[in-house]
């Protein structure tokens, strides 16, 4: 019983520690169909080294993530390995190509799972982080 309490205590704090330095760059609502959204980043939001997607409402299936830099460099990630994200879940961190360049746009290919009548549309947040290259939370 003691070990269970200690384990739950440690897991609770590790979840809090993993969210350090991630800042919200944008938020999108996902329709109940396959779609691609293009999110243009402005200002300080463009100075990030890693990007991840967090589902804050509903259920979403992430297919592809494409990161386009100011200089024209692009990197496309096949995100099907991430699977389906439900409320509160995040994808793995996607490394930004060209660390010295700024992110111009992020393209997400995904679709919301569920039923129009029974469930709410999915809502996702695009999170970015600068630094901590050795940590891929």
N, C-alpha and C positions, 0 to 999 in steps of 0.2 A: 504494500500500500504506500509506504514511504517513497519507493522508487517511482511509482506512478505520479505522485504529487510533484516530485522533483522534475520528472520528465515533462509534465504539463507546464510547470513553471518556466523551464528552459525553452521549450517550444514557443511559449507566449512571448518571451523576450527576444527570441531570434527573429520572429516575424516583424517586430518593431524595428530591429536593427537593420533589416534588409531594405527598408524603405528610405534609408538615409540618402540624401542628395538627389533623389528623383523629383523632378518638377514637372507639373502638368503643362504640356505644350499646346494641346488642343483636345476637343471633345467632339465626337460624332455620334449621330443616331443612325442605326443600321436598319434598312428596310428588310421586309420578309422576302428577299430575293437575293440572287447573286449580284453583287455590285462592286465597283471600284471607286473609291473616293480619293481625291487628290487634295492634300492638306498643305497649303502654303504657309511656311513659317516666317515670322517677322521679328525684327529686333534681336534681343538677347536670346530668344528661344532657339536661334540658329546655331549657337555655339555649344554643341553637345558632342560627346564621343560615342554614346550608346543611346538606343531608343528601344522602348518596349511598349507593348499594348496591354491595357488593363480593362477588363470587362466590369462595368459598374452597375449594369442592369441587364436582365435577360440572359440569353445564351447566344454566343456567336461562334462561327467556325471560321478561323483565319486560314486563308489559302496562300497568299503571297504578300510580302512587304518589300517595297522598292524605295530606296533612299536616293534622292537626286541632290547633288551638291551644286553650289554656285558655279564652280569651274566646269560643270558638265559631266563630271564623273558620276557613275551610277553603280549601285549594288543592289541586286535582287536576291531575296531570300525566299526559299520554299518553306512556308510556315505550316505546311500540313502536318508535320511531325509534332507541332504544338498541340494539335487536336482541337477539341471544342473547349472554349472558355465559358465558364458560368460566372455569375456575380461574385466579385471579389478575387477572381483568378487573374494572373498576369502571364504573358508570354515570356519566353527567355529574352535576354537582352540581345539586340542586334547591333553589331559594331558598325559605326559610321565610316565609310571609306574616306581617305584623305583627311587625316586628323587636323591639318592646318587650315582646311577650307570650311566654309559655313554650309549648313544644310539649307537647301532652297525649298525642297518639297518632299513630302512622304506620301507614297501611294499605297493604299491598302485594298487588297482584293479579299472580300469576305462575304458571308451572308448570315442573317439572323435565323436561328432555329426556333421553331414553335409555331403557334397558330395565331392568326390575326385576332380571333375572338377571345381566346383563352389567355394569351400571354402578352406582356408588353414588348415593344420593340427593344432590341438590344441597344445599349449605349456603351461606347468605348472611350477611353482616355488614351491619348498618346503621351507617353512620359519620356523625358530626356534626362541624361546625366552627364556631367562633365567630370573627367578624372577617374581615378580608381581603375586603371587598366587591368590589374590582376584579379579583379572580382567580377564574375559574370552572373550575378544574382538573377 
